[in-house]
Amino acid sequence: MPQTLPLARLGVVGGGQLARMLAPACNALHVHMTILDPMHQSPAGQVAFDQIQGALDDPDALRKLCEQSDIVTFDLENVGADILMTLADQGMEMVPSPATIRLIQNKYEQKQHYRKTGIPTADFVDLGEDPAFADVVAFGLPCVQKTHTGGYDGRGVHIIRSADDWDRRLKTRSFLEQFVSGGTELAVMVARRDSGEVVAYDPVEMVVDPDLHLLDYLLAPARVSEDLRQQAQQLAKQTVESFGTSGLFGVELFVSEAGELLVNEVAPRAHNSGHHSIEACVTSQFENQLRACLNLPLGRTDLRGHALTANLVGEPGFVGIPVIEGLDALSQIPDAHLHLYGKDECRPGRKMGHFTLLGEDHHELVQRLESIRKVLMIRGDTPQ
C-alpha cells in the first residue's frame, strides 16, 4: 500500500548515544526523529531532525514531544513514566508502553515480576527500612545489594562478602540478590512488534570491567553450546513476551555453575550488548527498534561472522574536552569500526564511544583488542 513521506515522525525521550545511533536507521527510512533532552546539542541532538530542550520528567516538554510525534520511544528508562502513562491514556502512542518503563525502572518490582510470571531469576529479598547485617547473613553471603531505583552502568550495585562490605553498603532503599558465582554473563537483544512477531539476536558473552562494573567488551556469538544458545534466545523471548508490549529489549542473563539460565535484568531500549549488530548482523538493533516502533516486519538477526565490541571510556586522571589518541593506528586495521558518541566532556570511566572488530574466531579478536588498547585511548584535556 502506498505511504506518504516522511514515513513517520519519531520522538525519542533522551538524547544520548543510543538515540544518536538510531538516527541512521531513521534517515534511511525517511523518518523525522525529534529528541527531548535537557542538554543543548546533546549527542543525538547533533544528528536529529529536531531537538526539544527540556527535562525528561517535565510534563510540558513531554507533551510537546508527543504532540510533534506520531510515535515516541526511549533512549533510557530514567524518565517521567507516570507523566507518560497519562499521555498514553490520552491517545499518545509509545513503544514500549510507559507502564513497562515504570515497572523496569524499579529493579525490585522487576524481580517480583519475574517471580510472579515464572521466569527464572536469582533469589532475592527486600532489605526494608532498617536493615541489619544479621539480615544479610540470614540471606546468605556473598550476595549483591541493589538499589530499587536509579542504578545504571554499574551504579547502585554493591557486593557484600563481609561485615566490612556491609559497613560500606548503599544507604538507600535496596534489596539483596543471590550472588551467582563462576558463571558466564550473556545478553540477548529481542525485538517485538504489535503484530506479535518476535525476533531474538544470538546471545553475546559479556566481559565486565571489575572496577567500573560495566561492560568491558562482548563476544558474538557467545562461547556456549548450541543447546544453551537456543535456550537463552527462548528465555529472552519469554521474558519480553511477559511485558506484553512492543519494542526493543536487552535481556541480561546469568549462566550458573550448574548451567542454569537466570534473568538478571532487562533494558527496555537499545543496549550496549547489541552495538556489534551495526556491522556484524544482517539487521542492526537500531533498525529493528525503528521497525518495532513503526510495526514494520522485523529484520533478520543473523550474524555475518564473529565480532567483538569494546567500550571506549574516559581514562583515569583527566577531565574536560575529549582528546583521542591512536586514531591513525586504528584506521589502518581492517574490519575495525569506531563509533564516537559526540559527548563534549570526558570523565574517567565515562562511555565516550565503542569499537567493533570483525574476524574469523574469538581468540584472534581478543588478541586484536589487546593490541588496539595499547595505542587507542580517550581522555579529557585537563589533568585532575
DOFI-650200 format. One record per residue (C-alpha): residue number from 1; x, y, z; residue in three letters. Coordinates in pm, 1 decimal, always signed. Layout:
% DOFI-650200
PAMAR, NUM, X, Y, Z, ALA
...
***
This chain:
% DOFI-650200
PAMAR, 1, +0.0, +0.0, +0.0, MET
PAMAR, 2, +145.1, +342.0, -91.5, PRO
PAMAR, 3, +256.4, +557.2, +204.2, GLN
PAMAR, 4, +328.8, +926.9, +215.9, THR
PAMAR, 5, +673.5, +1052.4, +313.7, LEU
PAMAR, 6, +819.3, +1127.0, +559.0, PRO
PAMAR, 7, +718.1, +781.9, +673.7, LEU
PAMAR, 8, +669.5, +894.6, +1035.3, ALA
PAMAR, 9, +767.3, +1147.1, +1299.1, ARG
PAMAR, 10, +953.2, +962.3, +1574.6, LEU
PAMAR, 11, +1001.0, +1121.9, +1915.8, GLY
PAMAR, 12, +1279.7, +995.1, +2141.4, VAL
PAMAR, 13, +1292.3, +1067.0, +2514.0, VAL
PAMAR, 14, +1663.0, +1113.1, +2583.8, GLY
PAMAR, 15, +1937.1, +1236.3, +2355.3, GLY
PAMAR, 16, +2231.1, +1011.1, +2439.9, GLY
PAMAR, 17, +2439.3, +778.2, +2227.7, GLN
PAMAR, 18, +2159.7, +524.0, +2178.7, LEU
PAMAR, 19, +1935.0, +779.8, +2012.8, ALA
PAMAR, 20, +2236.5, +905.5, +1816.8, ARG
PAMAR, 21, +2290.0, +556.0, +1671.6, MET
PAMAR, 22, +1919.0, +531.9, +1588.3, LEU
PAMAR, 23, +1947.8, +831.9, +1354.9, ALA
PAMAR, 24, +2094.6, +645.9, +1052.5, PRO
PAMAR, 25, +1803.6, +398.0, +1055.8, ALA
PAMAR, 26, +1558.6, +690.3, +1067.9, CYS
PAMAR, 27, +1735.4, +867.2, +782.1, ASN
PAMAR, 28, +1733.7, +551.8, +567.7, ALA
PAMAR, 29, +1354.9, +519.9, +600.6, LEU
PAMAR, 30, +1286.2, +894.5, +579.4, HIS
PAMAR, 31, +1165.7, +916.4, +938.8, VAL
PAMAR, 32, +1194.0, +1254.0, +1112.5, HIS
PAMAR, 33, +1347.7, +1197.5, +1458.0, MET
PAMAR, 34, +1292.9, +1460.6, +1728.6, THR
PAMAR, 35, +1486.9, +1436.3, +2054.6, ILE
PAMAR, 36, +1391.1, +1553.7, +2403.9, LEU
PAMAR, 37, +1696.6, +1619.4, +2617.7, ASP
PAMAR, 38, +1797.2, +1883.0, +2874.0, PRO
PAMAR, 39, +2138.3, +1933.9, +2713.0, MET
PAMAR, 40, +2177.1, +2173.4, +2422.3, HIS
PAMAR, 41, +2332.9, +1988.5, +2127.9, GLN
PAMAR, 42, +2305.1, +1652.7, +2300.3, SER
PAMAR, 43, +2481.4, +1359.5, +2128.0, PRO
PAMAR, 44, +2160.5, +1268.3, +1943.7, ALA
PAMAR, 45, +2051.5, +1628.1, +1902.0, GLY
PAMAR, 46, +2360.3, +1687.7, +1687.7, GLN
PAMAR, 47, +2228.8, +1445.8, +1422.4, VAL
PAMAR, 48, +1849.7, +1450.5, +1473.3, ALA
PAMAR, 49, +1586.7, +1626.0, +1263.3, PHE
PAMAR, 50, +1499.2, +1841.5, +1566.1, ASP
PAMAR, 51, +1554.8, +1867.1, +1940.6, GLN
PAMAR, 52, +1333.5, +1990.5, +2222.6, ILE
PAMAR, 53, +1539.8, +2110.3, +2516.3, GLN
PAMAR, 54, +1381.7, +2008.4, +2845.8, GLY
PAMAR, 55, +1395.1, +1773.6, +3142.0, ALA
PAMAR, 56, +1299.1, +1410.8, +3084.7, LEU
PAMAR, 57, +1027.5, +1435.1, +3351.6, ASP
PAMAR, 58, +895.5, +1778.5, +3250.3, ASP
PAMAR, 59, +521.3, +1737.5, +3174.2, PRO
PAMAR, 60, +514.3, +2026.8, +2927.1, ASP
PAMAR, 61, +824.3, +1909.7, +2741.7, ALA
PAMAR, 62, +697.1, +1550.8, +2723.0, LEU
PAMAR, 63, +359.1, +1665.7, +2595.0, ARG
PAMAR, 64, +527.4, +1885.4, +2333.8, LYS
PAMAR, 65, +736.0, +1589.1, +2215.0, LEU
PAMAR, 66, +426.4, +1369.8, +2191.0, CYS
PAMAR, 67, +231.8, +1633.4, +2001.1, GLU
PAMAR, 68, +515.3, +1671.9, +1748.9, GLN
PAMAR, 69, +548.8, +1293.5, +1701.8, SER
PAMAR, 70, +343.0, +1010.3, +1560.4, ASP
PAMAR, 71, +509.5, +766.3, +1798.9, ILE
PAMAR, 72, +751.9, +802.5, +2090.2, VAL
PAMAR, 73, +1031.5, +570.8, +2205.0, THR
PAMAR, 74, +1315.1, +588.8, +2458.1, PHE
PAMAR, 75, +1691.0, +631.6, +2481.3, ASP
PAMAR, 76, +1687.7, +544.2, +2853.2, LEU
PAMAR, 77, +1440.3, +432.2, +3117.5, GLU
PAMAR, 78, +1500.1, +701.7, +3381.6, ASN
PAMAR, 79, +1216.7, +919.3, +3251.9, VAL
PAMAR, 80, +887.0, +1056.2, +3382.2, GLY
PAMAR, 81, +692.3, +731.3, +3343.5, ALA
PAMAR, 82, +382.9, +844.9, +3534.6, ASP
PAMAR, 83, +351.0, +1153.2, +3314.4, ILE
PAMAR, 84, +396.2, +938.2, +3004.5, LEU
PAMAR, 85, +126.3, +697.0, +3125.7, MET
PAMAR, 86, -115.3, +988.9, +3148.0, THR
PAMAR, 87, -23.2, +1099.1, +2795.4, LEU
PAMAR, 88, -64.5, +741.5, +2668.7, ALA
PAMAR, 89, -412.9, +731.8, +2822.7, ASP
PAMAR, 90, -487.7, +1042.5, +2615.7, GLN
PAMAR, 91, -400.0, +858.1, +2294.5, GLY
PAMAR, 92, -27.0, +929.9, +2255.6, MET
PAMAR, 93, +143.3, +622.2, +2106.8, GLU
PAMAR, 94, +461.5, +497.3, +2278.4, MET
PAMAR, 95, +690.6, +197.4, +2229.4, VAL
PAMAR, 96, +740.9, +28.3, +2467.4, PRO
PAMAR, 97, +445.3, +114.1, +2689.5, SER
PAMAR, 98, +508.7, +361.1, +2974.4, PRO
PAMAR, 99, +370.3, +100.6, +3217.9, ALA
PAMAR, 100, +654.6, -131.2, +3118.8, THR
PAMAR, 101, +905.0, +152.8, +3155.0, ILE
PAMAR, 102, +777.4, +222.8, +3507.6, ARG
PAMAR, 103, +796.9, -145.5, +3602.7, LEU
PAMAR, 104, +1154.1, -179.8, +3477.7, ILE
PAMAR, 105, +1262.2, +145.1, +3646.3, GLN
PAMAR, 106, +1223.7, -28.5, +3983.7, ASN
PAMAR, 107, +1460.1, -326.6, +3986.7, LYS
PAMAR, 108, +1289.2, -479.5, +4290.2, TYR
PAMAR, 109, +948.8, -467.5, +4120.8, GLU
PAMAR, 110, +1113.2, -602.8, +3805.4, GLN
PAMAR, 111, +1241.8, -901.6, +4007.1, LYS
PAMAR, 112, +896.8, -953.3, +4159.0, GLN
PAMAR, 113, +752.4, -956.5, +3807.2, HIS
PAMAR, 114, +985.0, -1240.5, +3710.0, TYR
PAMAR, 115, +890.5, -1437.3, +4020.5, ARG
PAMAR, 116, +518.0, -1390.0, +3952.6, LYS
PAMAR, 117, +544.9, -1487.1, +3585.7, THR
PAMAR, 118, +764.3, -1791.5, +3641.7, GLY
PAMAR, 119, +1075.9, -1652.3, +3478.1, ILE
PAMAR, 120, +1390.7, -1795.2, +3641.7, PRO
PAMAR, 121, +1593.3, -1535.4, +3827.9, THR
PAMAR, 122, +1839.7, -1533.4, +4118.2, ALA
PAMAR, 123, +1680.0, -1544.8, +4463.5, ASP
PAMAR, 124, +1623.9, -1204.6, +4627.5, PHE
PAMAR, 125, +1479.1, -1034.6, +4935.2, VAL
PAMAR, 126, +1393.0, -675.7, +5019.3, ASP
PAMAR, 127, +1611.7, -509.0, +5283.4, LEU
PAMAR, 128, +1332.0, -299.1, +5430.2, GLY
PAMAR, 129, +1354.7, +32.2, +5611.2, GLU
PAMAR, 130, +1603.5, -52.0, +5889.7, ASP
PAMAR, 131, +1823.4, -342.9, +5777.3, PRO
PAMAR, 132, +2086.5, -512.8, +5991.0, ALA
PAMAR, 133, +2385.8, -725.1, +5898.2, PHE
PAMAR, 134, +2210.4, -1020.7, +6059.3, ALA
PAMAR, 135, +1951.1, -997.4, +5779.7, ASP
PAMAR, 136, +2229.2, -1028.2, +5523.4, VAL
PAMAR, 137, +2386.0, -1328.2, +5699.2, VAL
PAMAR, 138, +2045.8, -1494.6, +5717.0, ALA
PAMAR, 139, +2001.0, -1444.6, +5342.6, PHE
PAMAR, 140, +2347.6, -1579.6, +5265.8, GLY
PAMAR, 141, +2694.6, -1449.0, +5184.1, LEU
PAMAR, 142, +2822.8, -1345.0, +4940.0, PRO
PAMAR, 143, +2531.0, -1151.1, +4795.4, CYS
PAMAR, 144, +2463.4, -841.8, +4588.3, VAL
PAMAR, 145, +2294.1, -527.9, +4717.8, GLN
PAMAR, 146, +2098.7, -338.4, +4453.1, LYS
PAMAR, 147, +1908.2, -12.9, +4480.5, THR
PAMAR, 148, +1538.7, -20.9, +4395.0, HIS
PAMAR, 149, +1572.9, +268.3, +4150.3, THR
PAMAR, 150, +1832.9, +485.0, +3981.3, GLY
PAMAR, 151, +2104.9, +228.3, +3918.9, GLY
PAMAR, 152, +2274.8, +208.2, +3578.7, TYR
PAMAR, 153, +2619.8, +137.6, +3429.4, ASP
PAMAR, 154, +2739.7, -30.3, +3748.0, GLY
PAMAR, 155, +2595.2, +231.4, +3982.9, ARG
PAMAR, 156, +2353.8, +118.0, +4250.9, GLY
PAMAR, 157, +2522.7, -222.7, +4288.1, VAL
PAMAR, 158, +2739.2, -335.5, +4582.0, HIS
PAMAR, 159, +2879.4, -683.1, +4651.0, ILE
PAMAR, 160, +2869.7, -789.1, +5017.0, ILE
PAMAR, 161, +3109.4, -1060.7, +5135.6, ARG
PAMAR, 162, +3177.9, -946.0, +5491.4, SER
PAMAR, 163, +3078.5, -709.0, +5772.0, ALA
PAMAR, 164, +3323.5, -453.5, +5630.7, ASP
PAMAR, 165, +3137.4, -460.3, +5299.8, ASP
PAMAR, 166, +2813.3, -412.3, +5491.6, TRP
PAMAR, 167, +2957.5, -102.3, +5660.0, ASP
PAMAR, 168, +3016.5, +39.1, +5310.4, ARG
PAMAR, 169, +2666.1, -53.6, +5191.2, ARG
PAMAR, 170, +2444.4, +162.1, +4974.5, LEU
PAMAR, 171, +2247.7, +389.5, +5208.0, LYS
PAMAR, 172, +1921.1, +387.7, +5017.8, THR
PAMAR, 173, +1617.1, +166.7, +4959.9, ARG
PAMAR, 174, +1756.1, -160.1, +4828.7, SER
PAMAR, 175, +1729.4, -537.5, +4814.3, PHE
PAMAR, 176, +1963.1, -835.2, +4831.4, LEU
PAMAR, 177, +2018.3, -1072.9, +4542.3, GLU
PAMAR, 178, +2189.3, -1409.4, +4540.6, GLN
PAMAR, 179, +2547.0, -1389.0, +4411.1, PHE
PAMAR, 180, +2577.1, -1608.1, +4101.0, VAL
PAMAR, 181, +2938.8, -1723.7, +4107.9, SER
PAMAR, 182, +3160.5, -1871.8, +3842.1, GLY
PAMAR, 183, +2913.1, -1838.9, +3559.2, GLY
PAMAR, 184, +2906.1, -1666.4, +3223.9, THR
PAMAR, 185, +2714.2, -1344.1, +3166.3, GLU
PAMAR, 186, +2509.3, -1339.4, +2846.4, LEU
PAMAR, 187, +2279.6, -1087.6, +2681.7, ALA
PAMAR, 188, +2015.8, -1130.1, +2413.6, VAL
PAMAR, 189, +1858.5, -846.2, +2219.9, MET
PAMAR, 190, +1489.5, -905.6, +2142.8, VAL
PAMAR, 191, +1255.5, -703.4, +1920.5, ALA
PAMAR, 192, +876.6, -737.5, +1927.6, ARG
PAMAR, 193, +609.5, -556.0, +1726.2, ARG
PAMAR, 194, +235.0, -510.9, +1767.0, ASP
PAMAR, 195, +153.6, -793.8, +1527.3, SER
PAMAR, 196, +313.8, -1033.9, +1777.0, GLY
PAMAR, 197, +621.4, -1101.9, +1564.3, GLU
PAMAR, 198, +929.9, -1150.7, +1783.0, VAL
PAMAR, 199, +1295.5, -1190.7, +1682.9, VAL
PAMAR, 200, +1596.6, -1261.6, +1903.2, ALA
PAMAR, 201, +1961.3, -1197.6, +1826.0, TYR
PAMAR, 202, +2231.7, -1453.3, +1900.9, ASP
PAMAR, 203, +2343.0, -1441.1, +2265.0, PRO
PAMAR, 204, +2660.3, -1243.2, +2325.4, VAL
PAMAR, 205, +2911.6, -1308.4, +2600.3, GLU
PAMAR, 206, +2961.3, -1013.0, +2832.4, MET
PAMAR, 207, +3301.5, -945.5, +2988.7, VAL
PAMAR, 208, +3251.9, -690.8, +3267.7, VAL
PAMAR, 209, +3514.1, -446.0, +3393.9, ASP
PAMAR, 210, +3567.1, -546.6, +3760.4, PRO
PAMAR, 211, +3637.4, -189.0, +3870.3, ASP
PAMAR, 212, +3382.9, +9.4, +3669.1, LEU
PAMAR, 213, +3114.5, -266.1, +3686.4, HIS
PAMAR, 214, +3013.0, -200.3, +3326.2, LEU
PAMAR, 215, +3071.3, -383.1, +3001.1, LEU
PAMAR, 216, +3436.0, -402.9, +2902.1, ASP
PAMAR, 217, +3381.3, -599.2, +2581.7, TYR
PAMAR, 218, +3144.1, -854.4, +2431.3, LEU
PAMAR, 219, +3197.9, -1153.1, +2207.7, LEU
PAMAR, 220, +2945.2, -1255.3, +1944.5, ALA
PAMAR, 221, +2837.0, -1525.0, +1927.2, PRO
PAMAR, 222, +2878.9, -1626.6, +2290.4, ALA
PAMAR, 223, +3108.8, -1920.5, +2357.4, ARG
PAMAR, 224, +2829.0, -2157.2, +2461.3, VAL
PAMAR, 225, +2678.4, -2475.6, +2325.0, SER
PAMAR, 226, +2412.6, -2468.6, +2055.1, GLU
PAMAR, 227, +2160.4, -2601.9, +2305.6, ASP
PAMAR, 228, +2233.6, -2323.5, +2554.8, LEU
PAMAR, 229, +2222.2, -2065.7, +2274.9, ARG
PAMAR, 230, +1870.7, -2172.4, +2184.1, GLN
PAMAR, 231, +1764.4, -2182.9, +2549.8, GLN
PAMAR, 232, +1893.4, -1827.6, +2601.1, ALA
PAMAR, 233, +1703.4, -1698.2, +2297.8, GLN
PAMAR, 234, +1385.3, -1872.5, +2410.0, GLN
PAMAR, 235, +1409.7, -1741.6, +2766.5, LEU
PAMAR, 236, +1479.0, -1389.5, +2638.8, ALA
PAMAR, 237, +1173.2, -1405.3, +2414.2, LYS
PAMAR, 238, +961.3, -1538.4, +2702.7, GLN
PAMAR, 239, +1081.8, -1254.2, +2923.8, THR
PAMAR, 240, +994.5, -988.1, +2665.9, VAL
PAMAR, 241, +655.5, -1150.3, +2598.0, GLU
PAMAR, 242, +577.9, -1126.4, +2971.4, SER
PAMAR, 243, +570.6, -745.4, +2944.2, PHE
PAMAR, 244, +300.6, -756.3, +2675.0, GLY
PAMAR, 245, +432.6, -460.8, +2477.3, THR
PAMAR, 246, +624.7, -397.0, +2157.6, SER
PAMAR, 247, +974.4, -253.6, +2139.1, GLY
PAMAR, 248, +1340.1, -345.5, +2160.4, LEU
PAMAR, 249, +1476.8, -503.5, +2478.8, PHE
PAMAR, 250, +1817.8, -603.8, +2609.1, GLY
PAMAR, 251, +1781.6, -916.0, +2827.1, VAL
PAMAR, 252, +2080.6, -981.3, +3056.7, GLU
PAMAR, 253, +2128.2, -1340.7, +3169.6, LEU
PAMAR, 254, +2348.5, -1531.3, +3414.0, PHE
PAMAR, 255, +2462.3, -1886.7, +3348.6, VAL
PAMAR, 256, +2509.4, -2054.0, +3687.1, SER
PAMAR, 257, +2782.7, -2308.1, +3761.6, GLU
PAMAR, 258, +2515.5, -2575.6, +3717.2, ALA
PAMAR, 259, +2434.8, -2442.4, +3368.6, GLY
PAMAR, 260, +2101.7, -2285.8, +3468.9, GLU
PAMAR, 261, +1992.8, -1968.3, +3290.5, LEU
PAMAR, 262, +1872.8, -1684.1, +3514.8, LEU
PAMAR, 263, +1737.3, -1346.8, +3404.7, VAL
PAMAR, 264, +1936.5, -1066.6, +3566.4, ASN
PAMAR, 265, +1757.3, -757.0, +3438.6, GLU
PAMAR, 266, +1611.4, -605.2, +3123.6, VAL
PAMAR, 267, +1665.0, -274.8, +2945.0, ALA
PAMAR, 268, +1355.0, -155.1, +2752.2, PRO
PAMAR, 269, +1561.5, +3.8, +2474.9, ARG
PAMAR, 270, +1871.7, -42.2, +2264.5, ALA
PAMAR, 271, +2156.5, -179.9, +2473.3, HIS
PAMAR, 272, +2535.1, -189.7, +2489.2, ASN
PAMAR, 273, +2517.3, -564.2, +2424.3, SER
PAMAR, 274, +2367.3, -501.2, +2080.0, GLY
PAMAR, 275, +2614.0, -247.4, +1941.4, HIS
PAMAR, 276, +2800.2, -513.4, +1743.2, HIS
PAMAR, 277, +2484.5, -561.9, +1536.1, SER
PAMAR, 278, +2554.1, -240.1, +1340.5, ILE
PAMAR, 279, +2834.2, -410.2, +1147.0, GLU
PAMAR, 280, +2801.3, -776.3, +1243.3, ALA
PAMAR, 281, +2431.9, -856.4, +1183.5, CYS
PAMAR, 282, +2202.3, -853.4, +884.3, VAL
PAMAR, 283, +1980.1, -600.5, +1066.4, THR
PAMAR, 284, +2112.3, -376.0, +1343.2, SER
PAMAR, 285, +1935.3, -346.6, +1676.2, GLN
PAMAR, 286, +1859.2, +15.9, +1591.0, PHE
PAMAR, 287, +1686.7, -66.9, +1263.7, GLU
PAMAR, 288, +1476.9, -330.5, +1441.0, ASN
PAMAR, 289, +1394.6, -79.6, +1714.7, GLN
PAMAR, 290, +1260.9, +153.6, +1446.5, LEU
PAMAR, 291, +1075.3, -128.4, +1271.2, ARG
PAMAR, 292, +912.5, -226.5, +1601.5, ALA
PAMAR, 293, +804.5, +134.6, +1657.6, CYS
PAMAR, 294, +651.3, +154.8, +1310.7, LEU
PAMAR, 295, +506.8, -200.2, +1327.2, ASN
PAMAR, 296, +701.0, -298.8, +1015.8, LEU
PAMAR, 297, +817.6, -657.0, +954.0, PRO
PAMAR, 298, +1126.0, -717.6, +1168.0, LEU
PAMAR, 299, +1464.4, -770.2, +1002.8, GLY
PAMAR, 300, +1677.4, -1082.5, +1012.5, ARG
PAMAR, 301, +1914.8, -1102.4, +1308.6, THR
PAMAR, 302, +2173.5, -1345.4, +1165.6, ASP
PAMAR, 303, +2538.6, -1282.9, +1245.6, LEU
PAMAR, 304, +2765.7, -1225.9, +947.0, ARG
PAMAR, 305, +3060.0, -1375.3, +1139.9, GLY
PAMAR, 306, +3246.9, -1339.1, +1469.1, HIS
PAMAR, 307, +3255.2, -997.5, +1634.5, ALA
PAMAR, 308, +3396.8, -819.0, +1938.8, LEU
PAMAR, 309, +3269.5, -484.1, +2063.8, THR
PAMAR, 310, +3462.9, -291.7, +2330.1, ALA
PAMAR, 311, +3363.6, +19.2, +2520.4, ASN
PAMAR, 312, +3587.6, +323.6, +2487.1, LEU
PAMAR, 313, +3577.2, +500.4, +2823.7, VAL
PAMAR, 314, +3749.9, +804.0, +2965.0, GLY
PAMAR, 315, +4098.3, +739.8, +3100.7, GLU
PAMAR, 316, +4162.1, +800.0, +3472.8, PRO
PAMAR, 317, +4335.9, +1118.3, +3579.9, GLY
PAMAR, 318, +4185.8, +1352.9, +3319.5, PHE
PAMAR, 319, +3868.5, +1556.5, +3268.8, VAL
PAMAR, 320, +3746.9, +1811.1, +3017.3, GLY
PAMAR, 321, +3730.2, +1836.3, +2638.7, ILE
PAMAR, 322, +3772.4, +1490.9, +2482.9, PRO
PAMAR, 323, +4108.2, +1405.5, +2329.6, VAL
PAMAR, 324, +4153.6, +1081.8, +2134.2, ILE
PAMAR, 325, +4488.6, +914.1, +2074.6, GLU
PAMAR, 326, +4567.6, +626.7, +1838.3, GLY
PAMAR, 327, +4304.3, +706.3, +1575.6, LEU
PAMAR, 328, +4557.0, +673.7, +1291.0, ASP
PAMAR, 329, +4660.0, +329.1, +1410.4, ALA
PAMAR, 330, +4300.7, +210.0, +1445.1, LEU
PAMAR, 331, +4211.8, +340.2, +1099.7, SER
PAMAR, 332, +4472.6, +108.9, +944.5, GLN
PAMAR, 333, +4323.4, -206.2, +1099.4, ILE
PAMAR, 334, +4090.3, -398.4, +865.4, PRO
PAMAR, 335, +3736.2, -460.7, +989.7, ASP
PAMAR, 336, +3771.4, -220.0, +1283.5, ALA
PAMAR, 337, +3476.4, +17.6, +1319.9, HIS
PAMAR, 338, +3484.6, +313.7, +1559.2, LEU
PAMAR, 339, +3176.6, +494.5, +1692.3, HIS
PAMAR, 340, +3223.5, +817.2, +1891.4, LEU
PAMAR, 341, +2925.7, +943.6, +2089.5, TYR
PAMAR, 342, +2960.9, +1319.1, +2049.3, GLY
PAMAR, 343, +2990.2, +1393.2, +2421.3, LYS
PAMAR, 344, +3153.7, +1728.4, +2491.0, ASP
PAMAR, 345, +3304.2, +1633.4, +2828.7, GLU
PAMAR, 346, +3524.2, +1336.6, +2910.3, CYS
PAMAR, 347, +3546.3, +1198.9, +3263.3, ARG
PAMAR, 348, +3721.5, +888.0, +3399.1, PRO
PAMAR, 349, +3510.9, +580.1, +3327.1, GLY
PAMAR, 350, +3253.0, +765.4, +3116.3, ARG
PAMAR, 351, +3140.9, +590.2, +2798.2, LYS
PAMAR, 352, +3271.0, +801.5, +2511.4, MET
PAMAR, 353, +3238.0, +553.4, +2227.9, GLY
PAMAR, 354, +3290.4, +194.2, +2122.4, HIS
PAMAR, 355, +3463.1, -1.0, +1850.4, PHE
PAMAR, 356, +3369.1, -327.4, +1684.5, THR
PAMAR, 357, +3610.4, -579.3, +1536.3, LEU
PAMAR, 358, +3505.1, -843.2, +1284.8, LEU
PAMAR, 359, +3706.2, -1160.7, +1236.1, GLY
PAMAR, 360, +3726.7, -1535.2, +1199.2, GLU
PAMAR, 361, +3734.6, -1651.6, +1561.9, ASP
PAMAR, 362, +3715.9, -1529.2, +1921.3, HIS
PAMAR, 363, +4082.9, -1583.9, +2006.7, HIS
PAMAR, 364, +4201.7, -1372.1, +1715.8, GLU
PAMAR, 365, +3957.1, -1095.3, +1806.7, LEU
PAMAR, 366, +4073.1, -1080.8, +2169.5, VAL
PAMAR, 367, +4435.5, -1061.2, +2052.7, GLN
PAMAR, 368, +4348.6, -769.7, +1824.1, ARG
PAMAR, 369, +4167.0, -598.4, +2112.1, LEU
PAMAR, 370, +4478.6, -619.4, +2329.6, GLU
PAMAR, 371, +4689.6, -466.2, +2052.7, SER
PAMAR, 372, +4443.4, -182.6, +1993.5, ILE
PAMAR, 373, +4421.9, -92.1, +2360.2, ARG
PAMAR, 374, +4796.5, -29.7, +2365.2, LYS
PAMAR, 375, +4751.2, +262.5, +2124.0, VAL
PAMAR, 376, +4386.0, +376.7, +2137.3, LEU
PAMAR, 377, +4260.4, +587.1, +2426.5, MET
PAMAR, 378, +4029.9, +878.5, +2500.1, ILE
PAMAR, 379, +4074.8, +1125.2, +2784.7, ARG
PAMAR, 380, +3995.1, +1476.5, +2897.6, GLY
PAMAR, 381, +4233.0, +1758.6, +2807.5, ASP
PAMAR, 382, +4293.1, +1859.7, +3171.8, THR
PAMAR, 383, +4481.7, +1654.1, +3434.7, PRO
PAMAR, 384, +4292.6, +1611.1, +3761.6, GLN
***
